[in-house]
Amino acid sequence: MCFTMKPFHLFCFLLPLFALSACSLLSERRTGDAGADIPQQWSEHAVEQSVAVSWVETFQDATLKQLVDRALENNYELKAAAARIQAAAAQARIDGSPRWPQVFFSADYEEVQIRDAGFGSARFNVFEALFGVSWEVDLWGRIRDSHLSALTEATAVQADFQGTRLSLAARVAQSYFELIEAELQSAIIEQSIKERGVIADLVRGRFQRGLVRGLDLRLALNDLTNAEAQLKQARNRVQQISKRLETLLGNYPEDKVWSITQLPLLPAVIPAGLPSELLERRPDLIAAFKRLQAADLRTASAQKLRLPRITLTATGGSRSVDLTELVDPRAAAWNVFAGLVQPLFTGWRIQGEIFRNQARAEEALNQYKNTALNAFREVEQALAAEEWLRQQEIALRKAVEHTGSSQKLAIYSYRNGTIEILTLLDSYRSMLNAQTAHLSVTRQLLSNRINLYLALGGNA
């Protein structure tokens, strides 16, 4: 028995099948699906409260606040990131445009000349005004999913901008602290050179009186020369950091003289919050999760390419040899067309599109998990480093006190002739090393605190 089915009846018969496949929803994504068990609290001790509204202000340094504000206003890298937000927003509008009717209008003019050997020739003008409207009915939400994917990607770019902003503020603060350290290191070395110059004069006087050997004088002068070379190296570091900071501020890297005297105090409170809060606050995690959602939406849109599409098209206009008749409604002609297209075989193009988007969604999922693990690692490392650096700072502070006392005793003993010149010079080197090491670890504490704020996604 054979029978025929009209196209409309066939469409009504297939519609439930299409709807069934279209209703296969994506599995819901949750930020907590980070690929590893998230602990209830951090391994290292930290205050479980929200990150400070502005971690820059916790250092209570007006110069630092001014530098960060200038960088956030003038830095070209940040401006480039802001431009990417505008581009992503424009792309979202482009991807969402097929949801609306597309209207076109065209006006043409044509000069026609007809020649006939038997009947002469004719010459006339033709005016034409045409319009067209086309609209694809987004029956299954394919265009909507594509639009939502672009909007979600734009949200990810916005999070990237926030991450770039925080990173810039952190780099400015760390460069500022490094510059202060370099300046103070230079001052310490300069003071050490003055003290070693006194020792060199002392040894020279004793040599002239025949109390010491010429070797003692050579060793003292050599030690003084090494300290002077160390000062040149410290000054070079100052100019390198200064130019780097000027570049971050959006300025020409000139040799600027900074009026800075000391490092700020380390903020007492470590507001780490809870590990689970990190997934909702840190910009790179937000961006990675949004890109995962965008990939899911692109996959859903690709899957709906297998479903039928309905397109409504309308065209109309008029054509006349007289321009005045062109706007006469009676001369207009129009037509309306509704079309149904069901893909049957596309050379595996649609299936390839689906597989590609599924693979990219899997890639985005693993990137999100990897970003989350690295984020937790950075917080844990910064919290652990805080404790170790504090202990190191205490030890080095004691070392500075001990070497200071040893240096005074060494000078007294050398004047009395009870120790050799090498012991005296070693006491000065030990004192300088202890002072520079203590200053360095003090700055590292500040830089590590910034790393912690950055790892926690705190606001600048």
C-alpha positions in Angstrom: 0.0 0.0 0.0 1.4 3.3 -1.0 0.3 6.8 -0.1 1.4 10.3 -0.5 1.8 13.0 2.2 1.6 16.7 1.5 4.6 18.8 2.6 2.7 20.6 5.3 1.5 17.3 6.8 5.0 16.0 6.5 6.3 19.0 8.5 3.6 18.5 11.2 4.6 14.8 11.4 8.3 15.6 11.8 7.8 18.6 14.2 7.6 16.6 17.4 10.8 14.7 16.5 12.7 18.0 15.9 11.3 19.5 19.1 12.5 16.4 21.0 16.0 16.8 19.8 16.0 20.5 20.4 15.0 20.1 24.0 18.2 18.2 24.9 19.5 20.8 27.3 23.1 21.4 28.1 24.3 20.0 31.4 24.4 22.9 33.9 27.8 24.2 34.8 28.8 25.2 38.3 31.8 27.2 39.3 32.5 24.6 42.0 33.2 22.0 39.4 36.9 22.9 39.4 38.3 19.4 39.1 39.5 19.0 42.7 38.0 19.0 46.1 37.9 22.5 47.5 38.9 22.6 51.2 36.8 24.5 53.7 39.8 26.7 54.6 43.3 27.5 53.5 46.2 25.3 54.7 48.0 28.3 56.2 46.4 30.4 58.9 44.6 33.5 57.5 41.8 35.7 58.6 38.5 34.5 57.1 37.1 37.7 56.0 36.5 39.4 52.6 39.4 40.9 50.8 39.8 44.7 51.4 37.8 46.9 49.1 41.1 48.5 47.9 44.3 46.7 48.9 46.3 49.7 47.7 44.9 51.8 50.6 45.9 49.2 53.2 49.6 50.2 52.7 48.7 53.8 53.7 51.1 55.3 51.3 49.9 58.4 49.4 52.6 58.2 46.8 51.7 54.6 46.0 48.0 55.5 45.7 48.9 58.4 43.3 51.1 56.1 41.1 48.5 53.4 40.8 45.8 55.9 39.9 48.0 57.4 37.2 48.8 54.0 35.8 45.1 53.0 35.7 44.4 56.2 33.8 47.3 56.4 31.4 48.7 52.9 30.8 48.4 51.8 27.1 48.2 48.1 27.9 45.0 48.8 29.9 43.6 51.0 27.2 44.2 48.2 24.7 42.3 45.8 27.0 39.4 48.3 27.2 39.3 48.4 23.4 38.9 44.6 23.4 35.8 45.0 25.5 34.3 47.3 22.9 35.2 44.9 20.1 33.7 41.9 22.0 30.5 43.9 22.6 30.3 44.8 18.9 30.8 41.2 17.9 27.9 40.2 20.2 25.7 42.7 18.4 26.8 41.3 15.0 26.0 37.7 16.2 22.6 38.8 17.4 21.6 40.7 14.3 20.1 37.6 12.5 17.4 37.6 15.2 15.9 40.7 13.6 14.4 41.2 10.1 17.0 42.3 7.6 15.7 45.2 5.5 17.4 46.4 2.3 16.6 49.2 -0.2 18.2 49.9 -3.5 17.6 52.6 -6.2 18.9 52.2 -9.7 19.1 54.3 -12.8 19.6 52.9 -16.3 19.9 54.7 -19.6 18.8 52.4 -22.4 19.3 52.9 -26.2 17.8 50.6 -28.8 18.9 50.7 -32.4 17.1 48.9 -35.3 18.2 49.2 -38.9 14.6 49.0 -40.1 12.8 51.1 -37.6 15.3 53.6 -36.3 16.4 53.9 -32.7 14.9 54.6 -29.3 16.5 56.0 -26.2 14.9 56.2 -22.8 15.6 56.1 -19.1 14.6 53.5 -16.6 14.2 54.3 -12.9 14.0 51.5 -10.3 13.3 51.5 -6.5 13.3 48.1 -4.8 13.2 46.9 -1.2 13.6 43.6 0.5 12.9 42.1 3.9 14.2 38.7 5.0 13.8 37.1 8.4 14.7 33.7 9.7 12.3 32.5 12.4 14.5 31.4 15.3 12.2 28.4 16.0 14.7 26.3 17.9 16.8 29.1 19.4 19.9 28.5 17.3 20.5 32.2 16.6 19.7 33.0 20.2 22.4 30.5 21.4 24.9 32.0 19.1 24.0 35.5 20.4 24.2 34.4 24.0 27.6 32.8 23.3 28.9 36.1 22.0 27.5 38.0 25.0 29.1 35.5 27.4 32.4 35.8 25.6 32.1 39.6 26.0 31.6 39.1 29.7 34.8 37.0 29.7 36.7 39.8 28.0 35.3 42.2 30.7 36.8 39.9 33.3 40.1 39.9 31.4 40.1 43.6 31.6 39.6 43.5 35.3 42.4 41.0 35.6 44.7 43.3 33.5 43.7 46.2 35.8 44.6 44.3 38.9 47.8 43.0 37.4 48.8 46.6 36.4 48.2 47.9 39.9 50.2 45.1 41.4 53.1 45.7 39.0 53.1 49.4 39.8 53.1 48.7 43.5 55.9 46.1 43.3 58.0 48.3 41.1 57.5 51.1 43.5 58.6 49.0 46.4 61.6 47.7 44.4 62.6 51.2 43.6 62.5 52.2 47.3 64.6 49.2 48.2 67.1 50.0 45.4 67.4 53.5 46.6 67.9 52.4 50.2 70.4 49.7 49.2 72.4 52.4 47.4 72.3 54.6 50.6 73.5 51.7 52.7 76.4 51.0 50.3 77.3 54.7 50.3 77.5 54.7 54.0 79.6 51.5 54.0 82.0 53.2 51.5 82.4 56.1 53.8 83.2 53.8 56.7 85.6 51.7 54.7 87.3 54.9 53.5 87.9 55.7 57.2 89.4 52.2 57.6 91.6 52.6 54.5 92.9 55.9 55.9 93.5 54.3 59.3 95.5 51.4 57.6 97.4 53.9 55.5 98.4 55.9 58.5 99.6 52.8 60.4 101.5 51.6 57.3 103.3 55.0 57.0 104.3 54.6 60.6 105.6 51.0 59.9 103.0 49.4 62.1 101.4 47.2 59.4 102.5 45.5 56.2 101.8 46.9 52.7 99.5 43.9 52.2 97.1 45.3 54.8 96.9 48.5 52.9 96.3 46.7 49.6 93.5 44.6 51.1 91.8 47.7 52.6 92.0 49.6 49.3 90.8 46.5 47.4 87.8 46.1 49.7 87.0 49.8 49.2 87.1 49.5 45.4 84.8 46.4 45.5 82.3 48.4 47.6 82.4 51.3 45.0 81.7 48.8 42.2 78.8 47.4 44.2 77.4 50.9 44.5 77.6 51.3 40.7 75.6 48.1 40.3 73.0 49.3 42.8 72.6 52.7 41.0 72.2 50.8 37.7 69.3 48.9 39.3 67.7 52.1 40.4 67.6 53.5 36.9 66.3 50.2 35.5 63.4 50.1 38.0 62.7 53.8 37.6 62.3 53.5 33.8 60.1 50.4 34.2 57.9 52.3 36.5 57.7 55.3 34.2 56.6 53.0 31.3 53.9 51.5 33.5 52.6 55.0 34.2 52.4 55.7 30.4 55.4 58.2 30.6 58.6 58.4 28.6 61.3 56.5 30.5 63.5 59.4 31.5 65.9 59.7 34.4 63.5 60.9 37.0 64.6 61.7 40.6 62.1 60.1 43.0 61.7 61.6 46.5 61.1 58.4 48.4 62.7 57.6 51.8 61.3 54.4 53.3 59.2 51.3 52.7 55.7 51.4 54.0 54.6 49.2 56.8 53.2 45.8 56.1 49.4 45.7 56.7 48.7 43.6 59.8 45.6 41.7 58.6 45.7 39.0 55.9 42.1 38.9 54.6 42.2 35.6 52.6 38.5 34.8 52.8 37.4 31.2 52.0 38.7 29.0 49.2 35.2 28.7 47.6 34.9 32.5 47.4 37.9 32.5 45.1 36.0 31.0 42.2 33.4 33.8 42.3 35.9 36.7 42.7 39.1 36.1 40.8 38.9 37.7 37.3 40.8 34.9 35.4 38.6 32.3 36.9 35.5 34.2 36.0 36.8 34.7 32.5 37.6 31.0 32.1 34.2 29.9 33.4 32.4 32.3 31.1 34.4 31.0 28.1 33.3 27.5 29.1 29.7 28.6 29.1 30.2 30.3 25.7 31.6 27.1 24.3 28.6 25.2 25.5 26.3 27.7 23.8 28.2 27.4 20.6 27.9 23.6 20.8 24.1 23.9 21.3 23.8 26.3 18.4 25.8 23.9 16.1 23.6 21.0 17.1 20.5 22.9 16.0 21.9 23.3 12.5 20.4 19.8 11.8 16.9 21.2 12.4 14.7 22.8 9.7 14.8 26.5 9.2 11.9 28.7 8.3 12.7 31.9 6.4 10.3 34.7 5.5 11.1 36.9 2.6 9.3 39.9 1.1 10.4 42.0 -1.9 8.7 44.9 -3.6 9.3 48.1 -5.5 8.5 49.8 -8.8 10.2 50.3 -12.1 9.3 53.1 -14.5 10.6 55.2 -17.3 9.2 58.3 -15.5 10.7 59.3 -12.2 7.3 60.8 -11.1 5.6 57.4 -11.5 8.3 55.7 -9.4 6.6 56.8 -6.2 3.1 56.0 -7.4 1.7 53.2 -5.2 -0.3 51.8 -8.1 3.0 51.1 -9.9 4.4 49.1 -7.1 4.7 45.3 -7.2 5.5 43.0 -4.3 5.6 39.4 -3.2 6.0 37.4 0.0 7.7 34.1 0.3 7.9 31.6 3.2 10.5 28.8 2.8 11.3 25.7 4.8 14.8 24.2 4.6 15.7 20.9 6.1 19.4 19.9 5.8 19.7 16.3 4.7 23.3 15.8 3.7 26.0 18.5 3.8 29.1 16.4 3.4 29.5 16.0 7.1 29.9 19.8 7.5 27.3 20.1 10.2 28.6 17.1 12.1 32.1 18.4 11.9 30.9 21.8 13.2 29.3 20.0 16.2 32.4 17.9 16.9 34.7 20.9 16.7 32.5 22.9 19.2 32.3 19.9 21.5 36.1 19.6 21.5 36.5 23.3 22.2 34.0 23.0 25.1 36.1 20.1 26.5 39.2 22.3 26.1 37.5 25.2 27.9 36.5 22.9 30.7 40.0 21.6 31.3 41.4 25.1 31.0 39.0 26.3 33.7 40.1 23.4 36.0 43.7 24.2 35.4 43.2 27.9 36.0 41.4 27.0 39.3 44.2 24.7 40.5 46.8 27.3 39.7 44.8 30.0 41.5 44.6 27.9 44.7 48.3 27.1 44.4 49.2 30.8 44.2 47.1 31.7 47.3 48.6 28.8 49.3 52.1 29.7 48.2 51.6 33.4 49.1 50.2 32.5 52.5 53.0 30.1 53.2 55.6 32.5 52.0 54.2 35.2 54.4 55.1 33.1 57.4 58.6 32.1 56.1 59.5 35.6 55.2 58.4 36.9 58.6 60.7 34.4 60.3 63.5 35.3 57.9 63.0 39.1 58.6 63.3 38.5 62.3 66.5 36.4 61.9 68.1 39.0 59.6 67.1 41.9 62.0 69.0 40.1 64.7 71.9 39.5 62.3 72.1 43.2 61.7 72.3 43.8 65.5 74.9 41.2 66.0 77.1 42.3 63.0 76.9 45.9 64.2 78.3 44.9 67.6 80.9 42.7 66.0 82.0 45.6 63.8 82.6 47.9 66.7 84.6 45.2 68.5 86.6 44.5 65.4 87.6 48.2 65.0 88.6 48.3 68.7 90.6 45.1 68.4 92.4 46.1 65.2 93.4 49.4 66.8 94.9 47.4 69.6 96.6 45.0 67.2 94.8 41.9 68.4 93.2 40.9 65.1 94.3 40.9 61.5 93.0 43.2 58.8 91.1 40.4 57.1 88.9 40.0 60.2 88.2 43.7 60.3 87.3 43.8 56.6 85.1 40.7 57.0 83.2 42.4 59.8 82.3 45.3 57.4 81.3 42.9 54.6 79.1 41.0 57.1 77.5 44.2 58.2 76.7 45.3 54.7 75.4 41.9 53.7 73.2 41.7 56.8 71.7 45.2 56.2 71.0 44.6 52.5 69.6 41.2 53.1 67.3 42.5 55.8 66.1 45.3 53.5 65.6 42.9 50.7 63.4 40.5 52.7 61.4 43.5 54.1 60.6 44.4 50.5 59.8 40.8 49.7 57.2 40.7 52.4 55.5 43.7 50.8 55.7 42.2 47.3 54.4 38.8 48.6 51.5 40.6 50.2 50.7 42.1 46.8 51.0 38.6 45.2 48.5 37.4 47.8 46.0 40.2 47.1 46.4 39.5 43.3 45.9 35.8 43.8 42.8 36.4 45.9 41.4 38.7 43.2 41.2 41.7 45.6 40.2 45.1 44.2 42.9 47.7 43.6 
